[in-house]
Amino acid sequence: MQNTHLWHQFHLHGRKIILALVLLFVFSASSGQKFKWARSNNPGYDDRKVSYGFLIGLHTNAYQLQYSDTFITQKFDTVFAVLPDWSFGFSLGFIVNFRVNELLDLRLTPSVAFYEHQVDYLFTDERTEQQLIETTMVEFPLLAKYKSYRRGNVRMYMIGGIKPAIEASGKKDRESVTTSLETKNINLSVEAGFGFDLYFPLFKFSPEIRFSRGIPNLLDNTTNRYGQPLRRINTNQVTIYLLFQ
């Protein structure tokens, strides 16, 4: 695929990027505490009924698989295991935030996310076949944000909701239906996480970590050699967001 080289480079450096962002997340939260008694920046920012912004997300994701009854039959006695692997991706999006009251917001964050899912088929003769599924998803997370009271220039919050998503990669190649692992192009996830609002003179910065679990079964083709050993595929995801408002 045309994005293979980009994904390969991202996979090589993804762990370093994740570690750097985790350290940034911790540093931002701890640094914000130093401004607890400092002059309040943007004191009336959260009084706005509607506010806007943008976000950058870096995620690590993996499928959760369940074997089918066919897996234990003689037909697949040479298949030792089917194992998902964690991969990296990123997302870009906008923020539309609706204030309900002092402690509660409703938030819509339409985004475009780039995913790479890897599944390894291990055989008893020590061969390994890899299935790599690259998708571009348009996502519409609808979230409730429960905030603590603001203390100086810092506010902690918890966030959760649902995330509908639809694939925007285009039509599937007919040949791939019989030669690769096929998944559905619509997903719905439940999300939960936490973060910190850090107030600066000109903007609000919010590092956030969010956990996501897919609800529907994404396995599409159960008739080819890659789909028959499986009964169910769900998504699991951990994302670090950097939000600017």
C-alpha atoms as one frame of an Amber mdcrd trajectory, in Angstrom:
protein
   0.000   0.000   0.000   1.090   3.584  -0.519   1.320   4.263   3.226   3.413
   1.208   4.086   6.736   3.082   4.275   5.215   5.805   6.459   3.702   3.225
   8.807   6.988   1.324   8.977   8.879   4.448  10.012   6.166   5.326  12.518
   6.268   1.806  13.986  10.041   2.042  14.495   9.796   5.279  16.451   6.306
   4.900  17.939   7.415   3.643  21.350   9.782   6.577  21.752   7.009   8.985
  20.817   4.560   7.369  23.262   7.136   7.559  26.072   7.884  11.197  25.284
   4.190  12.110  25.362   3.624  10.246  28.641   6.487  12.206  30.173   4.996
  15.399  28.727   1.638  14.478  30.243   3.152  13.965  33.708   5.324  17.067
  33.418   2.375  19.226  32.343   0.282  18.058  35.268   3.071  18.572  37.791
   4.058  21.921  36.303   0.479  23.080  36.489   0.527  22.611  40.250   3.240
  25.263  40.527   0.747  27.794  39.196  -1.900  26.873  41.742  -1.518  30.164
  43.572  -0.297  32.185  40.613  -2.286  34.892  38.851  -5.305  33.318  37.190
  -5.048  33.104  33.397  -8.241  33.454  31.355 -10.414  33.486  34.505 -13.684
  33.527  32.554 -12.731  31.010  29.884 -14.944  28.183  31.162 -17.974  30.478
  31.412 -18.399  30.331  27.637 -21.450  28.364  26.570 -19.671  27.036  23.474
 -15.925  26.873  22.840 -13.797  25.411  20.069 -10.343  23.972  19.540  -8.321
  21.260  17.889  -6.617  18.060  19.001  -3.723  15.784  18.111  -3.868  12.158
  19.192  -1.282   9.388  19.261  -2.655   5.917  19.867  -1.563   2.337  20.271
  -4.115  -0.292  19.322  -4.640  -4.030  18.916  -7.445  -6.390  18.027  -8.889
  -8.740  20.610  -9.612 -12.080  18.950 -11.844 -15.045  19.773 -11.313 -18.407
  18.095 -14.112 -20.165  16.242 -15.031 -23.827  16.616 -13.383 -24.428  13.246
  -9.996 -23.572  14.721  -9.825 -26.850  16.657 -10.831 -29.027  13.720  -8.406
 -31.065  11.623  -8.674 -28.510   8.812  -6.599 -26.043  10.859  -4.420 -28.483
  12.785  -1.317 -26.824  11.309  -2.271 -23.411  12.715  -0.696 -23.093  16.151
  -2.125 -19.669  17.111  -3.542 -16.402  15.783  -2.079 -13.463  17.697  -2.791
  -9.724  17.428   0.085  -7.270  17.817   0.051  -3.713  19.154   0.568  -1.030
  16.525   0.713   2.744  16.468  -1.257   5.448  14.719  -2.367   9.051  15.046
  -5.446  11.240  14.703  -6.298  14.872  14.012  -9.555  16.570  14.866 -11.625
  19.488  16.090 -13.260  20.211  19.433 -16.757  21.559  19.971 -17.375  21.967
  23.707 -20.801  22.734  25.250 -20.898  23.974  28.845 -23.707  22.430  30.922
 -22.683  23.815  34.315 -19.589  24.552  36.382 -18.588  20.886  36.619 -19.995
  19.280  33.468 -19.375  19.725  29.742 -20.561  17.849  26.676 -17.976  17.504
  23.954 -17.981  16.499  20.283 -14.584  15.836  18.701 -14.896  14.837  15.009
 -11.560  13.392  13.920  -9.728  11.539  11.196  -7.683   8.626  12.568  -5.089
   6.470  10.856  -4.829   2.859  12.027  -2.612  -0.135  11.398  -3.727  -3.520
  12.751  -1.392  -6.496  12.657  -2.423 -10.147  13.113   0.124 -12.992  13.065
  -0.814 -16.555  12.063   1.651 -18.992  13.654   2.006 -22.477  12.177   3.301
 -25.687  13.725   6.183 -25.802  11.235   7.379 -22.445  12.688   6.150 -20.417
   9.715   4.461 -17.082  10.378   2.024 -15.288   8.090   1.234 -11.661   8.840
  -1.974  -9.848   8.005  -1.680  -6.057   8.013  -4.876  -4.017   7.896  -4.473
  -0.279   7.319  -7.572   1.887   7.692  -8.486   5.544   7.761 -11.478   6.169
  10.024 -13.722   9.198  10.391 -14.702   9.282  14.072 -17.363  11.228  15.985
 -16.716  10.840  19.730 -19.558  12.176  21.904 -18.219  12.638  25.418 -19.216
  13.878  28.857 -16.498  15.754  30.716 -16.783  15.878  34.514 -14.471  18.545
  35.933 -13.083  19.349  39.352 -13.204  22.916  40.617 -10.503  25.090  39.127
  -7.563  25.731  41.424  -5.422  28.520  40.102  -4.546  27.580  36.536  -5.188
  23.845  36.861  -8.315  21.735  36.668  -8.487  17.920  36.597 -11.261  16.087
  34.787 -12.634  12.672  33.882 -14.141  12.010  30.478 -16.190   9.220  28.909
 -18.700   8.420  26.205 -19.109   6.668  22.874 -17.190   6.848  19.612 -18.947
   5.921  16.346 -16.546   5.502  13.424 -16.780   4.773   9.727 -13.987   3.801
   7.355 -13.037   6.362   4.734 -10.431   4.308   2.900 -12.636   3.560  -0.120
 -14.032   0.356  -1.573 -12.382  -2.983  -0.849 -10.432  -4.784  -3.514 -12.361
  -7.858  -4.661  -9.202  -9.932  -4.711  -8.432  -9.083  -1.080 -11.746 -10.612
   0.031 -10.361 -14.089  -0.578  -6.677 -13.475   0.147  -6.660 -11.440   3.378
  -8.334 -10.934   6.728 -11.425  -8.775   6.159 -13.060  -6.456   8.697 -16.208
  -4.329   8.651 -16.009  -0.612   7.915 -18.180   0.603  10.819 -17.262   0.499
  14.501 -18.637   1.768  17.831 -16.435   2.118  20.901 -16.914   2.973  24.562
 -14.321   5.434  25.856 -13.138   6.585  29.282 -10.164   8.582  30.498  -8.834
  11.559  32.420  -6.811  14.690  31.869  -5.802  18.128  33.082  -6.858  21.577
  31.897  -3.869  23.932  32.080  -4.715  27.619  31.611  -2.304  29.937  29.841
  -2.696  33.638  28.997  -3.750  33.008  25.380  -5.140  29.456  25.345  -6.026
  26.354  27.331  -3.892  23.220  26.931  -5.196  19.803  28.007  -3.099  16.616
  27.978  -5.447  13.653  28.172  -5.253   9.856  28.176  -8.235   7.839  26.994
  -9.010   4.111  26.851 -11.280   2.696  24.156 -13.040  -0.657  23.712 -14.924
  -1.651  20.565 -18.404  -3.170  20.985 -19.444  -4.802  17.668 -17.839  -7.812
  16.025 -15.658  -6.474  13.185 -14.961  -9.825  11.529 -16.424  -9.569   8.036
 -15.372 -12.567   5.969 -15.534 -15.913   7.790 -15.140 -18.073   4.673 -11.518
 -17.510   3.630  -8.473 -19.118   5.271  -7.796 -16.105   7.497 -11.344 -15.584
   8.715 -12.388 -19.197   9.346 -10.254 -19.734  12.500 -11.876 -16.682  14.128
 -15.286 -15.999  15.590 -14.958 -12.409  16.766 -12.730  -9.330  16.444 -12.942
  -6.306  18.754 -10.763  -3.214  18.983  -8.720  -2.084  21.983  -7.016   1.289
  22.042  -5.057   3.629  24.317  -4.698   7.219  23.145  -2.800  10.238  24.405
  -4.470  13.476  23.259  -3.060  16.976  23.197  -5.981  19.420  23.124  -5.737
  23.133  22.433  -8.639  25.538  23.026
